[in-house]
Amino acid sequence: MNRNLWLLALCQGLFLTNNVAFIAINGLVGLNLAPYGWMATLPVMGYVVGGALSTGLVARSQTRWGRQVSFQIGLLVAVLSCAVAAWAIVSKDFWLLVGATVVAGYYSANGQLYRFAAAELALPAVREKAVSLVLAGGLIGAIAGPNLAARSRGLFEVPFAGAYIVLAGVAVVAMGLMALVRFPAHQPPANTGSGSGGRPMGVIMRQPEFLVATAGAALGYGVMNLLMAATPLAMQQCGLGFDDAALVLQWHVIGMFAPGFFTGNLIKRFGVLSVMGVGVLLNLACIAIALTGVELHQFAVALFLLGVGWNFLFTGSTTLSLGAYRPEEKDRAQAAINFWVFVVMALTSFASGALVTTHGWFWLNVGSLPPVLLAGAALLWLAARRRR
């Protein structure tokens, strides 16, 4: 564990501060501005659709300019998109808000690569711990994100306009920290021909480990996003205030990132598939508790378990994927994983708003069962292959 990893962990924390605050406020702002209630989470969906559309651009910028420059471009995009979002609220322009969140997706696509960059800043023997530590930096977002959203929503006459301005400031701070990180020297590809980047993507993606790593990351993130994006809306429907929703999201994000201080050790000791399997079981426990009622403590416990389950699945998936591609293939392989993560997140972002406003919190949780079970089936399949 070195200085660069700790700085990257802080950048991860600021990235998640923006992410959590976006989730906390975008649905509510969308509900106020949207022409129809079922469109409330379109700004949340725009964020992840923008991320999916940006994965190829981000991969090319990483290949051409390296980690440092590409990450700084992403942070600059965050500053500009937050400023546009603030103006969209002031001018009551719903579609401008959606457009701003789509552009902000470029920042999200960059931030999703911080965990892969962590593996390059540590010795091969401790890559799992490096990935886990940097993800643990998201604990900053657990504390700062909901609190920033709650405290800054009334800074200006228009509710939540101040929150976006504060988030632009968070991105500026992250730019300063990122400038201090010393990544391995970047070597631009000398030959841009088709044969210069390692194996074809079809060969890489057909590997069992790559398939299961992608499925675990995408489905784990999708279920987490499905329930988390709908939580502020569901709690509002149940008569609970925004401060209650901020508290629940805070404990959810603590669950997402606090385990990062020991998830790497668990993977080392028990194996990556075992830890991912526990993540699936924790997701099932979350759904079971959410189906029992809509009191504050039920929301809080369910979302906390959802966060821990996501951590085990996502950290495990990232670790599993590291052995499925060569160094010269990393930009394309990581972009492919993140693309499917964003695609599933986009679908669940839209589904969360549509389901919770039309069918309610109960049926939203029932609808989250199939992807959890699919992730569990993928793990069992890979475990069986390894035993054979």
N, C-alpha and C positions, 0 to 999 in steps of 0.2 A: 504494500500500500504506500503510495507516494504522493507528493504535493500535487502533481497534475491530476491524480484521481480525486483528491479532495476538492480541487477547484471545479472539476467536471461534475462532481456530486452537487456542489452549490448551484451550478448552472442548471442541472436537472431539477433542483428544488425550485428555482425561479421559473423554469419551463412549466412545471406542474402547478405553480401558483397561478400562472395565466390559464392553464387548462381547467383547473378546478373552478376558478372564478368565472370562466366562460360558461361552464356547465351550470353553475349556480344562477347566473343571471340571464343567459341567452334565451332559455325557455320562457322565463317570466316576461322579459322584454318582448319576445316574439308573441306571447299571448296578448300583450297590450296593443301591439301594432298590427298583428296579422288580420287579414280580412275575415278569416274563419278560424275557429278554435283548433281544428285538427292540424292547422299549419303552424302551430305554436313552436314546435321544435325544428322547423326548417332552418333557423340560424345555427342550431346545433348540428344538424345534418350538413349544412353548408361547410362547416369547419372540417368535418371528416371527408366530405366529397373533395374539398380543396386539397386535403392531404393525399387522397388517392390519386388525384390528377397530377400532383406535384412529385410523386415518387420518381418518375423517370427523369424529370428536370433536376431533382436533387442528386440522383445517382450520377448524372453527367457532370454536374458542378463539382461533386466530390472527386470524380475521376480526373477532372481537368485541373482544379485548383487546390484540392486537398481538404482536409477536415476544417482547418482554421478558417479559411476564407468562406467556405460554404456555410459553416455555422453562423458566421457573422452576417452573411447575406440574409439568412433566415431570421435573425434577430432584428435586422433593419426592416424586414417585411412586417414583423410583429408590431413594431412602433407605428408604422404607417397605417396598417389595417385597424389598429385600435383607435387611432385618431379619426379615421373615416367612420368607424362604428359609432363613436361618440357623436359625430355630426349627424349620422343617420337617426339617432334617437332625438336629437334636438329638432330636426326637421320632420320627424315622424314619418320617415321613409322606410317602410318595411323591406322593400326589395334592395335598397342600398345597404341595409344592415346585413341581409343575406349575402350580398356581393362581398362585403367587407370580411365576413367570416370565411367565405370561399378562398379569398386571397390569403387570409391568416392561416389557411391550411398548409401553405408552403412552409411556414414556420413550424407547424406541427410535424410535417414530414422530416424536417431537419432534426427536431428535438427527439424524434423516435430513433435516431441513429446514435444518440449519446451513449446508449448501453453497449452498442457494438464498438464504439470508439474506446470504451473503457477496457475492453479485452486487449486492445493494442497498446495500452499504457502500463500493462503489468506483465510479469513473467508468465510464461505458459502454464506453469504449475498452479498459479492462483487466479486463473482467468475467471472461474466461477465466482470467487470472492470479489473480484474487481467489478464484474457485472452487477452483483448483488449490492455492493456498496454504493455504486453510482445510482442504482434504482432507489436505494434507501434515502438518497438526497431528496427524493420526492416528499419526504416527511415534512420538509419546509413548506411545501405546497399545502399539506394537510392543515397546518396551523395558519399560514398566511393567506391562502386563497379564500376560504369562507369569511375570515375576519376582514380582509380587504374589501370583499364584496359587500359585507354588511355595513362597514364603517364608511365606505366611500359612496354608497348609493345616494346619499343625500347631500353630497358636496355642492351640487348645483341645483337650480330650480327644477330641472328635468330629472326625474329619478333614474339612477344608474349611469347617467352620462359621465359623472365623475369617476365611476368605477373603471370605465374604459381608458380614461386619461391616466389614472394611477397604473393600470396594467401596461400602458406604453412606457411609463417610467421604470417599471420592473424590467422590461426588455432592455432598456438603456443600461441599467445596472449589470444585467447579464452580459452585455457586450463588453463592458469593462473587465469582468471576470474572465470571459472567454479569451480575451487578448493575452491573459497571463498564462494560459495553458500551453505547454510545449508538446505538440504532437510529434510522432516520428516524422522524419524528413519525407516530404512528398515527392515522388518521382512521377511526373506526367508520362503517360504511355508514349513511347517513341514511335510506335506504329499504330495507327487508328484503323487498320484493316480488320476484317471480320475474324481473323485467326489470332488476334493479339490478346484476347481477354479470357483465355482458358476454354473450358468445355462449353458446348452450347447449353443454353438455359434449360432446354428440354431434358438433357441428361442430368443436370443438377437437380431439377425439380422432381424427377422420377425416383430419386433415392428415398427409401422408407423414412430415414431420419429427417430428411428435409420436409417430406409430406406431413409427418406427425408434428414437427416443430411449427410448421406454418398453420396447421389445423389448431394446435394448442394455443398459439398466440392469437389467431384470428377469432376463434370461437370464445376463448376466455375473455378477450377484450370486448367482443360483441355482446356477450351476456352481461358483463359488467356495465357496458355503456347503455344497454337496453334498460336496465333497472336504475342506474344512477341518473341518467338524463331525465327520467320520468319522476324521480323522487320529489323535487320541489313542486311539480305540478300536482302529484298525488297527495302530498301533505297539505297543499293549499285546498284541495278538494275536501280533505278530511277536517278542515278547520284549524290546522296548525299554521303558525306564522312563519315568516321568512327567517327569523332568528332560530326557530326550531329546525328548519330545513338546513341552515348553515351549520348548526351543531351536528346534525346527522351526517352531512357531507364531510365535516371535519373528521369524525370518527371513522367514516368510510375510508378516507384517504390515509389516515393513520394506519388502518388495517392494510391498505395497499402497500405502504412503504416501510413501516417500522420493521416488519420481518426481514427486510433487506439486510439488516445487520447480521443475520444468522442463516438466511436461506442458502447462501453459498456453502456454508459448513454442512448443512443438512444434505445438500446434493452430493458433496464429497463423501459423506458417511453412508447414506442410504441409497444413493443412485438417483439419477435425474427422473426416471420414469416413476419411481415411488413418490417423489415429492410432487410431481405433476398429478399423480393419482389422488393424493391428499387434497390438492387444489380442487379437483372435480368434486370430491366428497363435501368440501366446505361450501361449494356452490350449491349443492343439493340441500345442505343444512340451511343456507340462507333462504332458499325458496320455501322450505318447509316452515320456517319461522314467519316469513312474510305472509304466508297463507293463513296464519292463525289470527291476524287482526291488524288494526291500523292505529294503535296507540304509539306514542312517541318512542317508548322503549322497544317496541317491536320493529319499528323502522330502524332505530339505532343499531340493535343487535344484528338484524339481518344485513344491513349495509356494511357493518364491520366485518362479518364473516365473508361477505362478498369480496371485500377488499383483500383479505388474507388469501382467499382462494385464488383471486386474480394474481397476486404476487407469486404464489407457488407455480401457477400455470405459466405465467409470462416469463419469469426468471428461468424456469426449467426449459421452456421452449427456446429462449435465446441461447442458453447453454448447449442444448441439444443441436441447434443449428450450426454451431461453431465448427463442428467436425464434418459438415456436409459440403463445404466449399473451400477452395484454395485461396491464398492471398490475392491473386490476380482476379479472382472471381467475386470478391467480397462486395463490391459496389452493386453489381447486378443482382447478386443473391439476396443481399439485405433489402434492396429496393423491391424485389419480388415478394419477400415476406411482408414488408410494410404495406405494399399495395393491397394484398389480400386482407390485412388487418383493417385498412381504411375502408375497403369495399364492404366488409361485414359491419363495421362501425356505421357507415353511411346508411345501410339498410336498417340497422337497429335504432339509429337516431330518429329516422322517420317513423318507424314502427312504434317506438316508445310514445311519442306524442299522439299518434293516431289511436293506439290501443288504450292509453290511460284516459284520454278524453272521451272515448266512445264506449269502452267496455270496463274501464276501471282497473284499479291496482291488482285485484285478485286474478283476473284473466291475463293481465300482463305477465304475472309471475308464472302462471300455468304455461303460457306461451314460451317462456324461457327454458323450459325443461328439455325440449328436443336438442338444442345445440349443446347443452351440458352433457347429455347422454351420448351425443355423437363424439364429443371430445374424449369421453371415457372409453368408448368403443375403439377409437384410434389408438389410445394408449395400450389397451389390451391386445390389439392386433400387432403392434410393434413388439411388445413384450413376448408374445407367442413366437414371432419370427426370431427374436434373439435367443430364446430357449432352444429352438430347433437348430 
